[in-house]
Amino acid sequence: MQNNWEQIPGKLVKTFQFKDFEEALKFINSVGQIAESMNHHPKIVNLYNTVTIELWTHDQNAITDMDFKLADEIDRRITIS
């Protein structure tokens, strides 16, 4: 999987690690803005400085092109942060 996104049955998953909770929270908010603009909302789990994101298209219960596009946007955001 490109950019270290793991493809598990029906989902794309990636874990990001940050310096501290504040940096993780900034990332979460950034992902939220991207998701809202695309009207495609991921599952986001945060534990202190670690953020895990799961992507799948809920109404199809599968990975679609929209999930790959959102993954690419998230990866772009992390590289410019």
PyMOL Python script that loads the backbone (N, CA, C, O; Angstrom):
from pymol import cmd

cmd.read_pdbstr("""\
ATOM      1  N   MET A   1       0.852  -1.181   0.000  1.00  0.00           N
ATOM      2  CA  MET A   1       0.000   0.000   0.000  1.00  0.00           C
ATOM      3  C   MET A   1       0.892   1.237   0.000  1.00  0.00           C
ATOM      4  O   MET A   1       1.868   1.301   0.748  1.00  0.00           O
ATOM      5  N   GLN A   2       0.572   2.184  -0.808  1.00  0.00           N
ATOM      6  CA  GLN A   2       1.387   3.405  -0.864  1.00  0.00           C
ATOM      7  C   GLN A   2       1.298   4.196   0.436  1.00  0.00           C
ATOM      8  O   GLN A   2       0.282   4.165   1.131  1.00  0.00           O
ATOM      9  N   ASN A   3       2.360   4.891   0.746  1.00  0.00           N
ATOM     10  CA  ASN A   3       2.420   5.774   1.913  1.00  0.00           C
ATOM     11  C   ASN A   3       2.107   5.072   3.231  1.00  0.00           C
ATOM     12  O   ASN A   3       1.605   5.691   4.169  1.00  0.00           O
ATOM     13  N   ASN A   4       2.404   3.782   3.295  1.00  0.00           N
ATOM     14  CA  ASN A   4       2.257   3.009   4.533  1.00  0.00           C
ATOM     15  C   ASN A   4       0.824   2.853   5.034  1.00  0.00           C
ATOM     16  O   ASN A   4       0.624   2.544   6.209  1.00  0.00           O
ATOM     17  N   TRP A   5      -0.169   3.056   4.189  1.00  0.00           N
ATOM     18  CA  TRP A   5      -1.544   2.748   4.566  1.00  0.00           C
ATOM     19  C   TRP A   5      -1.691   1.234   4.463  1.00  0.00           C
ATOM     20  O   TRP A   5      -1.380   0.640   3.431  1.00  0.00           O
ATOM     21  N   GLU A   6      -2.158   0.628   5.524  1.00  0.00           N
ATOM     22  CA  GLU A   6      -2.375  -0.816   5.529  1.00  0.00           C
ATOM     23  C   GLU A   6      -3.785  -1.102   5.025  1.00  0.00           C
ATOM     24  O   GLU A   6      -4.743  -0.448   5.434  1.00  0.00           O
ATOM     25  N   GLN A   7      -3.900  -2.053   4.161  1.00  0.00           N
ATOM     26  CA  GLN A   7      -5.220  -2.430   3.670  1.00  0.00           C
ATOM     27  C   GLN A   7      -5.632  -3.707   4.399  1.00  0.00           C
ATOM     28  O   GLN A   7      -5.097  -4.788   4.152  1.00  0.00           O
ATOM     29  N   ILE A   8      -6.600  -3.549   5.305  1.00  0.00           N
ATOM     30  CA  ILE A   8      -7.165  -4.702   5.991  1.00  0.00           C
ATOM     31  C   ILE A   8      -8.538  -4.941   5.368  1.00  0.00           C
ATOM     32  O   ILE A   8      -9.028  -4.067   4.652  1.00  0.00           O
ATOM     33  N   PRO A   9      -9.167  -6.058   5.602  1.00  0.00           N
ATOM     34  CA  PRO A   9     -10.452  -6.317   4.938  1.00  0.00           C
ATOM     35  C   PRO A   9     -11.434  -5.148   5.070  1.00  0.00           C
ATOM     36  O   PRO A   9     -11.948  -4.865   6.152  1.00  0.00           O
ATOM     37  N   GLY A  10     -11.675  -4.487   3.951  1.00  0.00           N
ATOM     38  CA  GLY A  10     -12.674  -3.425   3.892  1.00  0.00           C
ATOM     39  C   GLY A  10     -12.253  -2.059   4.398  1.00  0.00           C
ATOM     40  O   GLY A  10     -13.081  -1.148   4.428  1.00  0.00           O
ATOM     41  N   LYS A  11     -10.986  -1.875   4.802  1.00  0.00           N
ATOM     42  CA  LYS A  11     -10.557  -0.589   5.364  1.00  0.00           C
ATOM     43  C   LYS A  11      -9.107  -0.283   5.010  1.00  0.00           C
ATOM     44  O   LYS A  11      -8.294  -1.182   4.794  1.00  0.00           O
ATOM     45  N   LEU A  12      -8.807   1.018   4.957  1.00  0.00           N
ATOM     46  CA  LEU A  12      -7.434   1.504   4.917  1.00  0.00           C
ATOM     47  C   LEU A  12      -7.117   2.022   6.313  1.00  0.00           C
ATOM     48  O   LEU A  12      -7.928   2.739   6.901  1.00  0.00           O
ATOM     49  N   VAL A  13      -5.957   1.674   6.853  1.00  0.00           N
ATOM     50  CA  VAL A  13      -5.602   2.053   8.222  1.00  0.00           C
ATOM     51  C   VAL A  13      -4.170   2.572   8.256  1.00  0.00           C
ATOM     52  O   VAL A  13      -3.272   2.015   7.624  1.00  0.00           O
ATOM     53  N   LYS A  14      -3.983   3.649   9.008  1.00  0.00           N
ATOM     54  CA  LYS A  14      -2.624   4.176   9.193  1.00  0.00           C
ATOM     55  C   LYS A  14      -2.542   4.827  10.571  1.00  0.00           C
ATOM     56  O   LYS A  14      -3.483   5.475  11.027  1.00  0.00           O
ATOM     57  N   THR A  15      -1.394   4.640  11.222  1.00  0.00           N
ATOM     58  CA  THR A  15      -1.145   5.246  12.528  1.00  0.00           C
ATOM     59  C   THR A  15      -0.043   6.285  12.384  1.00  0.00           C
ATOM     60  O   THR A  15       0.992   6.039  11.765  1.00  0.00           O
ATOM     61  N   PHE A  16      -0.287   7.441  12.964  1.00  0.00           N
ATOM     62  CA  PHE A  16       0.646   8.568  12.945  1.00  0.00           C
ATOM     63  C   PHE A  16       1.099   8.828  14.377  1.00  0.00           C
ATOM     64  O   PHE A  16       0.310   8.715  15.315  1.00  0.00           O
ATOM     65  N   GLN A  17       2.371   9.174  14.539  1.00  0.00           N
ATOM     66  CA  GLN A  17       2.890   9.487  15.865  1.00  0.00           C
ATOM     67  C   GLN A  17       3.453  10.902  15.869  1.00  0.00           C
ATOM     68  O   GLN A  17       4.122  11.324  14.926  1.00  0.00           O
ATOM     69  N   PHE A  18       3.172  11.621  16.945  1.00  0.00           N
ATOM     70  CA  PHE A  18       3.555  13.017  17.065  1.00  0.00           C
ATOM     71  C   PHE A  18       4.375  13.251  18.319  1.00  0.00           C
ATOM     72  O   PHE A  18       4.503  12.372  19.172  1.00  0.00           O
ATOM     73  N   LYS A  19       4.926  14.450  18.416  1.00  0.00           N
ATOM     74  CA  LYS A  19       5.762  14.833  19.554  1.00  0.00           C
ATOM     75  C   LYS A  19       4.976  14.766  20.862  1.00  0.00           C
ATOM     76  O   LYS A  19       5.489  14.301  21.880  1.00  0.00           O
ATOM     77  N   ASP A  20       3.720  15.236  20.827  1.00  0.00           N
ATOM     78  CA  ASP A  20       2.918  15.282  22.037  1.00  0.00           C
ATOM     79  C   ASP A  20       1.433  15.359  21.671  1.00  0.00           C
ATOM     80  O   ASP A  20       1.079  15.352  20.493  1.00  0.00           O
ATOM     81  N   PHE A  21       0.577  15.432  22.678  1.00  0.00           N
ATOM     82  CA  PHE A  21      -0.866  15.479  22.465  1.00  0.00           C
ATOM     83  C   PHE A  21      -1.283  16.698  21.662  1.00  0.00           C
ATOM     84  O   PHE A  21      -2.156  16.601  20.800  1.00  0.00           O
ATOM     85  N   GLU A  22      -0.677  17.836  21.932  1.00  0.00           N
ATOM     86  CA  GLU A  22      -1.041  19.062  21.226  1.00  0.00           C
ATOM     87  C   GLU A  22      -0.828  18.923  19.713  1.00  0.00           C
ATOM     88  O   GLU A  22      -1.681  19.330  18.924  1.00  0.00           O
ATOM     89  N   GLU A  23       0.307  18.349  19.314  1.00  0.00           N
ATOM     90  CA  GLU A  23       0.571  18.144  17.890  1.00  0.00           C
ATOM     91  C   GLU A  23      -0.419  17.142  17.284  1.00  0.00           C
ATOM     92  O   GLU A  23      -0.886  17.321  16.159  1.00  0.00           O
ATOM     93  N   ALA A  24      -0.726  16.100  18.033  1.00  0.00           N
ATOM     94  CA  ALA A  24      -1.706  15.111  17.561  1.00  0.00           C
ATOM     95  C   ALA A  24      -3.064  15.770  17.357  1.00  0.00           C
ATOM     96  O   ALA A  24      -3.744  15.506  16.365  1.00  0.00           O
ATOM     97  N   LEU A  25      -3.453  16.617  18.283  1.00  0.00           N
ATOM     98  CA  LEU A  25      -4.745  17.298  18.193  1.00  0.00           C
ATOM     99  C   LEU A  25      -4.799  18.251  16.995  1.00  0.00           C
ATOM    100  O   LEU A  25      -5.827  18.345  16.325  1.00  0.00           O
ATOM    101  N   LYS A  26      -3.704  18.951  16.724  1.00  0.00           N
ATOM    102  CA  LYS A  26      -3.649  19.815  15.543  1.00  0.00           C
ATOM    103  C   LYS A  26      -3.850  18.992  14.278  1.00  0.00           C
ATOM    104  O   LYS A  26      -4.568  19.404  13.367  1.00  0.00           O
ATOM    105  N   PHE A  27      -3.216  17.833  14.228  1.00  0.00           N
ATOM    106  CA  PHE A  27      -3.358  16.945  13.074  1.00  0.00           C
ATOM    107  C   PHE A  27      -4.803  16.473  12.927  1.00  0.00           C
ATOM    108  O   PHE A  27      -5.356  16.484  11.827  1.00  0.00           O
ATOM    109  N   ILE A  28      -5.408  16.063  14.031  1.00  0.00           N
ATOM    110  CA  ILE A  28      -6.799  15.611  14.004  1.00  0.00           C
ATOM    111  C   ILE A  28      -7.709  16.709  13.460  1.00  0.00           C
ATOM    112  O   ILE A  28      -8.572  16.444  12.623  1.00  0.00           O
ATOM    113  N   ASN A  29      -7.520  17.922  13.925  1.00  0.00           N
ATOM    114  CA  ASN A  29      -8.335  19.045  13.441  1.00  0.00           C
ATOM    115  C   ASN A  29      -8.108  19.294  11.952  1.00  0.00           C
ATOM    116  O   ASN A  29      -9.044  19.606  11.216  1.00  0.00           O
ATOM    117  N   SER A  30      -6.870  19.154  11.523  1.00  0.00           N
ATOM    118  CA  SER A  30      -6.549  19.324  10.109  1.00  0.00           C
ATOM    119  C   SER A  30      -7.241  18.247   9.266  1.00  0.00           C
ATOM    120  O   SER A  30      -7.816  18.550   8.219  1.00  0.00           O
ATOM    121  N   VAL A  31      -7.185  17.008   9.718  1.00  0.00           N
ATOM    122  CA  VAL A  31      -7.858  15.908   9.024  1.00  0.00           C
ATOM    123  C   VAL A  31      -9.367  16.156   8.996  1.00  0.00           C
ATOM    124  O   VAL A  31     -10.029  15.883   7.995  1.00  0.00           O
ATOM    125  N   GLY A  32      -9.895  16.669  10.089  1.00  0.00           N
ATOM    126  CA  GLY A  32     -11.326  16.976  10.146  1.00  0.00           C
ATOM    127  C   GLY A  32     -11.736  17.989   9.090  1.00  0.00           C
ATOM    128  O   GLY A  32     -12.794  17.857   8.476  1.00  0.00           O
ATOM    129  N   GLN A  33     -10.900  19.002   8.876  1.00  0.00           N
ATOM    130  CA  GLN A  33     -11.201  20.007   7.844  1.00  0.00           C
ATOM    131  C   GLN A  33     -11.184  19.389   6.452  1.00  0.00           C
ATOM    132  O   GLN A  33     -12.049  19.677   5.625  1.00  0.00           O
ATOM    133  N   ILE A  34     -10.201  18.546   6.201  1.00  0.00           N
ATOM    134  CA  ILE A  34     -10.121  17.868   4.897  1.00  0.00           C
ATOM    135  C   ILE A  34     -11.352  16.990   4.700  1.00  0.00           C
ATOM    136  O   ILE A  34     -12.003  17.045   3.656  1.00  0.00           O
ATOM    137  N   ALA A  35     -11.661  16.189   5.697  1.00  0.00           N
ATOM    138  CA  ALA A  35     -12.790  15.263   5.604  1.00  0.00           C
ATOM    139  C   ALA A  35     -14.095  16.011   5.364  1.00  0.00           C
ATOM    140  O   ALA A  35     -14.911  15.606   4.537  1.00  0.00           O
ATOM    141  N   GLU A  36     -14.280  17.088   6.084  1.00  0.00           N
ATOM    142  CA  GLU A  36     -15.508  17.877   5.927  1.00  0.00           C
ATOM    143  C   GLU A  36     -15.597  18.463   4.527  1.00  0.00           C
ATOM    144  O   GLU A  36     -16.672  18.474   3.928  1.00  0.00           O
ATOM    145  N   SER A  37     -14.480  18.949   4.000  1.00  0.00           N
ATOM    146  CA  SER A  37     -14.499  19.541   2.660  1.00  0.00           C
ATOM    147  C   SER A  37     -14.793  18.492   1.586  1.00  0.00           C
ATOM    148  O   SER A  37     -15.340  18.814   0.531  1.00  0.00           O
ATOM    149  N   MET A  38     -14.428  17.234   1.861  1.00  0.00           N
ATOM    150  CA  MET A  38     -14.681  16.148   0.915  1.00  0.00           C
ATOM    151  C   MET A  38     -16.003  15.426   1.212  1.00  0.00           C
ATOM    152  O   MET A  38     -16.431  14.564   0.444  1.00  0.00           O
ATOM    153  N   ASN A  39     -16.641  15.784   2.329  1.00  0.00           N
ATOM    154  CA  ASN A  39     -17.850  15.103   2.794  1.00  0.00           C
ATOM    155  C   ASN A  39     -17.609  13.588   2.878  1.00  0.00           C
ATOM    156  O   ASN A  39     -18.425  12.777   2.439  1.00  0.00           O
ATOM    157  N   HIS A  40     -16.465  13.247   3.455  1.00  0.00           N
ATOM    158  CA  HIS A  40     -16.074  11.837   3.602  1.00  0.00           C
ATOM    159  C   HIS A  40     -15.348  11.725   4.939  1.00  0.00           C
ATOM    160  O   HIS A  40     -14.233  12.227   5.077  1.00  0.00           O
ATOM    161  N   HIS A  41     -15.956  11.083   5.913  1.00  0.00           N
ATOM    162  CA  HIS A  41     -15.505  11.188   7.292  1.00  0.00           C
ATOM    163  C   HIS A  41     -14.896   9.886   7.814  1.00  0.00           C
ATOM    164  O   HIS A  41     -15.546   8.840   7.801  1.00  0.00           O
ATOM    165  N   PRO A  42     -13.641   9.957   8.275  1.00  0.00           N
ATOM    166  CA  PRO A  42     -12.937   8.767   8.759  1.00  0.00           C
ATOM    167  C   PRO A  42     -13.236   8.474  10.223  1.00  0.00           C
ATOM    168  O   PRO A  42     -13.798   9.296  10.947  1.00  0.00           O
ATOM    169  N   LYS A  43     -12.845   7.296  10.622  1.00  0.00           N
ATOM    170  CA  LYS A  43     -12.790   6.958  12.044  1.00  0.00           C
ATOM    171  C   LYS A  43     -11.421   7.410  12.528  1.00  0.00           C
ATOM    172  O   LYS A  43     -10.403   7.032  11.948  1.00  0.00           O
ATOM    173  N   ILE A  44     -11.387   8.214  13.583  1.00  0.00           N
ATOM    174  CA  ILE A  44     -10.134   8.731  14.127  1.00  0.00           C
ATOM    175  C   ILE A  44     -10.045   8.330  15.597  1.00  0.00           C
ATOM    176  O   ILE A  44     -10.948   8.614  16.383  1.00  0.00           O
ATOM    177  N   VAL A  45      -8.953   7.669  15.956  1.00  0.00           N
ATOM    178  CA  VAL A  45      -8.725   7.254  17.340  1.00  0.00           C
ATOM    179  C   VAL A  45      -7.441   7.912  17.815  1.00  0.00           C
ATOM    180  O   VAL A  45      -6.406   7.832  17.153  1.00  0.00           O
ATOM    181  N   ASN A  46      -7.518   8.569  18.976  1.00  0.00           N
ATOM    182  CA  ASN A  46      -6.360   9.270  19.527  1.00  0.00           C
ATOM    183  C   ASN A  46      -6.018   8.726  20.901  1.00  0.00           C
ATOM    184  O   ASN A  46      -6.891   8.580  21.755  1.00  0.00           O
ATOM    185  N   LEU A  47      -4.738   8.426  21.110  1.00  0.00           N
ATOM    186  CA  LEU A  47      -4.226   8.063  22.422  1.00  0.00           C
ATOM    187  C   LEU A  47      -2.940   8.848  22.624  1.00  0.00           C
ATOM    188  O   LEU A  47      -1.890   8.496  22.087  1.00  0.00           O
ATOM    189  N   TYR A  48      -3.040   9.919  23.408  1.00  0.00           N
ATOM    190  CA  TYR A  48      -1.966  10.864  23.685  1.00  0.00           C
ATOM    191  C   TYR A  48      -1.335  11.392  22.402  1.00  0.00           C
ATOM    192  O   TYR A  48      -1.906  12.281  21.770  1.00  0.00           O
ATOM    193  N   ASN A  49      -0.172  10.875  21.994  1.00  0.00           N
ATOM    194  CA  ASN A  49       0.506  11.431  20.819  1.00  0.00           C
ATOM    195  C   ASN A  49       0.357  10.545  19.576  1.00  0.00           C
ATOM    196  O   ASN A  49       1.045  10.750  18.576  1.00  0.00           O
ATOM    197  N   THR A  50      -0.537   9.570  19.646  1.00  0.00           N
ATOM    198  CA  THR A  50      -0.739   8.635  18.541  1.00  0.00           C
ATOM    199  C   THR A  50      -2.150   8.779  17.989  1.00  0.00           C
ATOM    200  O   THR A  50      -3.122   8.830  18.742  1.00  0.00           O
ATOM    201  N   VAL A  51      -2.248   8.845  16.657  1.00  0.00           N
ATOM    202  CA  VAL A  51      -3.537   8.968  15.980  1.00  0.00           C
ATOM    203  C   VAL A  51      -3.642   7.851  14.953  1.00  0.00           C
ATOM    204  O   VAL A  51      -2.771   7.702  14.097  1.00  0.00           O
ATOM    205  N   THR A  52      -4.705   7.073  15.042  1.00  0.00           N
ATOM    206  CA  THR A  52      -4.968   6.027  14.067  1.00  0.00           C
ATOM    207  C   THR A  52      -6.207   6.414  13.277  1.00  0.00           C
ATOM    208  O   THR A  52      -7.235   6.785  13.842  1.00  0.00           O
ATOM    209  N   ILE A  53      -6.087   6.320  11.959  1.00  0.00           N
ATOM    210  CA  ILE A  53      -7.191   6.678  11.072  1.00  0.00           C
ATOM    211  C   ILE A  53      -7.609   5.446  10.287  1.00  0.00           C
ATOM    212  O   ILE A  53      -6.775   4.718   9.748  1.00  0.00           O
ATOM    213  N   GLU A  54      -8.921   5.227  10.233  1.00  0.00           N
ATOM    214  CA  GLU A  54      -9.495   4.154   9.430  1.00  0.00           C
ATOM    215  C   GLU A  54     -10.390   4.779   8.380  1.00  0.00           C
ATOM    216  O   GLU A  54     -11.230   5.625   8.686  1.00  0.00           O
ATOM    217  N   LEU A  55     -10.203   4.355   7.139  1.00  0.00           N
ATOM    218  CA  LEU A  55     -10.992   4.875   6.029  1.00  0.00           C
ATOM    219  C   LEU A  55     -11.750   3.740   5.356  1.00  0.00           C
ATOM    220  O   LEU A  55     -11.179   2.692   5.055  1.00  0.00           O
ATOM    221  N   TRP A  56     -13.022   3.956   5.126  1.00  0.00           N
ATOM    222  CA  TRP A  56     -13.840   3.090   4.297  1.00  0.00           C
ATOM    223  C   TRP A  56     -15.109   3.855   3.968  1.00  0.00           C
ATOM    224  O   TRP A  56     -15.502   4.765   4.697  1.00  0.00           O
ATOM    225  N   THR A  57     -15.739   3.488   2.882  1.00  0.00           N
ATOM    226  CA  THR A  57     -16.968   4.161   2.470  1.00  0.00           C
ATOM    227  C   THR A  57     -18.121   3.440   3.134  1.00  0.00           C
ATOM    228  O   THR A  57     -18.459   2.310   2.781  1.00  0.00           O
ATOM    229  N   HIS A  58     -18.721   4.116   4.105  1.00  0.00           N
ATOM    230  CA  HIS A  58     -19.709   3.497   4.981  1.00  0.00           C
ATOM    231  C   HIS A  58     -20.903   2.915   4.226  1.00  0.00           C
ATOM    232  O   HIS A  58     -21.334   1.799   4.518  1.00  0.00           O
ATOM    233  N   ASP A  59     -21.442   3.659   3.257  1.00  0.00           N
ATOM    234  CA  ASP A  59     -22.647   3.170   2.586  1.00  0.00           C
ATOM    235  C   ASP A  59     -22.371   1.985   1.664  1.00  0.00           C
ATOM    236  O   ASP A  59     -23.303   1.294   1.251  1.00  0.00           O
ATOM    237  N   GLN A  60     -21.095   1.742   1.337  1.00  0.00           N
ATOM    238  CA  GLN A  60     -20.740   0.574   0.526  1.00  0.00           C
ATOM    239  C   GLN A  60     -20.014  -0.486   1.355  1.00  0.00           C
ATOM    240  O   GLN A  60     -19.758  -1.594   0.886  1.00  0.00           O
ATOM    241  N   ASN A  61     -19.687  -0.120   2.601  1.00  0.00           N
ATOM    242  CA  ASN A  61     -18.953  -0.991   3.513  1.00  0.00           C
ATOM    243  C   ASN A  61     -17.731  -1.617   2.821  1.00  0.00           C
ATOM    244  O   ASN A  61     -17.472  -2.816   2.916  1.00  0.00           O
ATOM    245  N   ALA A  62     -16.999  -0.745   2.126  1.00  0.00           N
ATOM    246  CA  ALA A  62     -15.829  -1.183   1.357  1.00  0.00           C
ATOM    247  C   ALA A  62     -14.916   0.007   1.101  1.00  0.00           C
ATOM    248  O   ALA A  62     -15.299   1.154   1.332  1.00  0.00           O
ATOM    249  N   ILE A  63     -13.716  -0.268   0.625  1.00  0.00           N
ATOM    250  CA  ILE A  63     -12.781   0.777   0.230  1.00  0.00           C
ATOM    251  C   ILE A  63     -13.144   1.223  -1.188  1.00  0.00           C
ATOM    252  O   ILE A  63     -13.323   0.397  -2.083  1.00  0.00           O
ATOM    253  N   THR A  64     -13.249   2.534  -1.376  1.00  0.00           N
ATOM    254  CA  THR A  64     -13.547   3.080  -2.702  1.00  0.00           C
ATOM    255  C   THR A  64     -12.490   4.120  -3.068  1.00  0.00           C
ATOM    256  O   THR A  64     -11.593   4.415  -2.278  1.00  0.00           O
ATOM    257  N   ASP A  65     -12.607   4.666  -4.269  1.00  0.00           N
ATOM    258  CA  ASP A  65     -11.682   5.715  -4.712  1.00  0.00           C
ATOM    259  C   ASP A  65     -11.675   6.894  -3.753  1.00  0.00           C
ATOM    260  O   ASP A  65     -10.635   7.523  -3.557  1.00  0.00           O
ATOM    261  N   MET A  66     -12.812   7.202  -3.156  1.00  0.00           N
ATOM    262  CA  MET A  66     -12.898   8.317  -2.218  1.00  0.00           C
ATOM    263  C   MET A  66     -11.956   8.106  -1.026  1.00  0.00           C
ATOM    264  O   MET A  66     -11.362   9.059  -0.523  1.00  0.00           O
ATOM    265  N   ASP A  67     -11.828   6.869  -0.586  1.00  0.00           N
ATOM    266  CA  ASP A  67     -10.930   6.569   0.535  1.00  0.00           C
ATOM    267  C   ASP A  67      -9.469   6.781   0.147  1.00  0.00           C
ATOM    268  O   ASP A  67      -8.686   7.319   0.930  1.00  0.00           O
ATOM    269  N   PHE A  68      -9.108   6.359  -1.060  1.00  0.00           N
ATOM    270  CA  PHE A  68      -7.739   6.576  -1.527  1.00  0.00           C
ATOM    271  C   PHE A  68      -7.445   8.070  -1.691  1.00  0.00           C
ATOM    272  O   PHE A  68      -6.341   8.522  -1.388  1.00  0.00           O
ATOM    273  N   LYS A  69      -8.430   8.835  -2.169  1.00  0.00           N
ATOM    274  CA  LYS A  69      -8.249  10.286  -2.315  1.00  0.00           C
ATOM    275  C   LYS A  69      -8.071  10.945  -0.947  1.00  0.00           C
ATOM    276  O   LYS A  69      -7.211  11.808  -0.778  1.00  0.00           O
ATOM    277  N   LEU A  70      -8.884  10.538   0.024  1.00  0.00           N
ATOM    278  CA  LEU A  70      -8.745  11.115   1.361  1.00  0.00           C
ATOM    279  C   LEU A  70      -7.407  10.717   1.972  1.00  0.00           C
ATOM    280  O   LEU A  70      -6.764  11.546   2.617  1.00  0.00           O
ATOM    281  N   ALA A  71      -6.972   9.485   1.790  1.00  0.00           N
ATOM    282  CA  ALA A  71      -5.664   9.051   2.296  1.00  0.00           C
ATOM    283  C   ALA A  71      -4.550   9.911   1.706  1.00  0.00           C
ATOM    284  O   ALA A  71      -3.643  10.334   2.423  1.00  0.00           O
ATOM    285  N   ASP A  72      -4.619  10.168   0.408  1.00  0.00           N
ATOM    286  CA  ASP A  72      -3.615  11.018  -0.238  1.00  0.00           C
ATOM    287  C   ASP A  72      -3.624  12.434   0.340  1.00  0.00           C
ATOM    288  O   ASP A  72      -2.564  13.013   0.579  1.00  0.00           O
ATOM    289  N   GLU A  73      -4.801  12.983   0.560  1.00  0.00           N
ATOM    290  CA  GLU A  73      -4.910  14.334   1.131  1.00  0.00           C
ATOM    291  C   GLU A  73      -4.348  14.371   2.550  1.00  0.00           C
ATOM    292  O   GLU A  73      -3.675  15.331   2.927  1.00  0.00           O
ATOM    293  N   ILE A  74      -4.619  13.347   3.324  1.00  0.00           N
ATOM    294  CA  ILE A  74      -4.090  13.283   4.699  1.00  0.00           C
ATOM    295  C   ILE A  74      -2.568  13.208   4.652  1.00  0.00           C
ATOM    296  O   ILE A  74      -1.893  13.903   5.412  1.00  0.00           O
ATOM    297  N   ASP A  75      -2.022  12.381   3.775  1.00  0.00           N
ATOM    298  CA  ASP A  75      -0.565  12.271   3.664  1.00  0.00           C
ATOM    299  C   ASP A  75       0.062  13.587   3.206  1.00  0.00           C
ATOM    300  O   ASP A  75       1.140  13.958   3.671  1.00  0.00           O
ATOM    301  N   ARG A  76      -0.607  14.287   2.302  1.00  0.00           N
ATOM    302  CA  ARG A  76      -0.102  15.594   1.879  1.00  0.00           C
ATOM    303  C   ARG A  76      -0.084  16.569   3.054  1.00  0.00           C
ATOM    304  O   ARG A  76       0.861  17.342   3.207  1.00  0.00           O
ATOM    305  N   ARG A  77      -1.096  16.535   3.858  1.00  0.00           N
ATOM    306  CA  ARG A  77      -1.196  17.447   5.003  1.00  0.00           C
ATOM    307  C   ARG A  77      -0.082  17.165   6.013  1.00  0.00           C
ATOM    308  O   ARG A  77       0.501  18.094   6.572  1.00  0.00           O
ATOM    309  N   ILE A  78       0.208  15.905   6.242  1.00  0.00           N
ATOM    310  CA  ILE A  78       1.230  15.558   7.227  1.00  0.00           C
ATOM    311  C   ILE A  78       2.612  15.980   6.744  1.00  0.00           C
ATOM    312  O   ILE A  78       3.468  16.317   7.562  1.00  0.00           O
ATOM    313  N   THR A  79       2.848  15.967   5.434  1.00  0.00           N
ATOM    314  CA  THR A  79       4.169  16.340   4.939  1.00  0.00           C
ATOM    315  C   THR A  79       4.392  17.840   4.948  1.00  0.00           C
ATOM    316  O   THR A  79       5.538  18.288   4.944  1.00  0.00           O
ATOM    317  N   ILE A  80       3.302  18.645   4.960  1.00  0.00           N
ATOM    318  CA  ILE A  80       3.481  20.095   4.992  1.00  0.00           C
ATOM    319  C   ILE A  80       3.338  20.677   6.389  1.00  0.00           C
ATOM    320  O   ILE A  80       3.517  21.879   6.585  1.00  0.00           O
ATOM    321  N   SER A  81       3.013  19.822   7.371  1.00  0.00           N
ATOM    322  CA  SER A  81       2.849  20.301   8.754  1.00  0.00           C
ATOM    323  C   SER A  81       4.189  20.620   9.372  1.00  0.00           C
ATOM    324  O   SER A  81       4.252  21.036  10.529  1.00  0.00           O
TER     325      SER A  81
END
""", "prot")
cmd.dss("prot")
cmd.show_as("cartoon", "prot")
cmd.util.cbc("prot")
cmd.orient("prot")
